Amino acid sequence: MSTTADHGFLICRDSGERYPLDAPIWRSPATGGLLDLHWPAAFPIDEIRRRPPTLWRYREALPVPDDADIVSLGEPITPLLPHTLPTARGGERSLLLKLDSLHASGSYKDRGSAVLISHCKRLRLPRVVEDSSGNAGASIAMYCARAGIPCDIYVPQSASPGKLVQVRAAGANLVRVPGSREDTARAAWDAAREIYYASHCWNPFFFHGTKTFAYEVCEQLGWKPPGSVIIPTGNGTLLIGAWIGFRDLLDAGVIDRIPRLIAVQTEACAPLARAWRTEAGETPAPTPTIAEGIAIAQPIRSAQCLEAVRASGGTIVTVSEQQITAALGAATRAGLFIEPTSATALAAAAQLGHDIAPEPVVVAITGHGLKAPGTIADALGV
Ligand SMILES: *Cc1c(COP(=O)(O)O)cnc(C)c1O
């Protein structure tokens, strides 16, 4: 398939200035601020049904005009698995687990990487840079390997070596930066003056991959929206993607309402939850958490996260380390080997119990347990 790229465009969130989709930019040339991407998504349902079960079946909705540019590692339609959870106040709660842990790199980040790195191939970029201490870096490194695009992945000096194996093994150039996570982001940001920033937070193409989460869930429910969706949230790359996806389906007339988006943070690091509750005073320094995938002290798209939750009629909740460990243990003993970060969503479901409405309730299982066997062993004492 080939469509003209000119009905899509990039748009500066602050000034409204528009840029062509193929401009090699990742932030607004006007303000230096965040860019969004506009793409008129279409859903030819009868054709979609006949296509292979990968996220590329939503072909018309993805901002990669030419098939020749697609970089794919398979991107399966991930299962929506029924699960019953005992709740904190007694009783049981039925859930549908969206097993995004089954992507090639072991996390849903592959949705974003597939679309972003396809775009990078389209732009014929000689090299890209990304910063991440975990799953985003692993996913970008694997898709770059597939595309044959060299990449630099910046990580904090303190990043656990286990999480970096995928990055190294894929042949990416690993750059270790002394200091905090923010120091690493600054170093990548400096490098991005010369090299295209394939950032999962800044680059709007990433979110137009994660949006396929919403498409899949609706198709799996017979092209109907779920009642509520529970999503572990740090930078909000799945939360915002889901919001874009449900909006696309609403705008195209495929669904008639948007589900409640319930974002989950840890008590250890909860800037979005604090902003949601409009808490005054200084933000406390983050404390250690086993849900390291969402320990983001300064999410750059926080305003967008809050907008998505508010506009969907959702909420932002926090869970404690004890709740996360309990949810993780219950999940693994039920045969679900998931990342501790993903267990936050199950902890939230147990906490909310029957206060989550309407049904059905979908829980994003964002990462595979094999990502963090050491953390799981320590947390569960196994
Ligand atoms: C990246 C990630 C998240 C959340 O992503 P944010 O973009 O920071 O909101 C949740 N779970 C896992 C396993 C992740 O890798």
The ligand as a Gaussian input file, in Angstrom:
#p B3LYP/6-31G(d) Opt

LIG

0 1
 C        7.735000       1.294000      29.929000
 C        6.962000       0.405000      30.822000
 C        5.795000       0.808000      31.519000
 C        5.228000       2.186000      31.535000
 O        5.673000       3.042000      30.628000
 P        5.676000       4.605000      30.735000
 O        5.851000       5.016000      29.359000
 O        6.832000       5.048000      31.584000
 O        4.363000       5.037000      31.302000
 C        5.109000      -0.136000      32.250000
 N        5.538000      -1.401000      32.344000
 C        6.648000      -1.828000      31.703000
 C        7.049000      -3.240000      31.873000
 C        7.384000      -0.944000      30.926000
 O        8.481000      -1.386000      30.299000

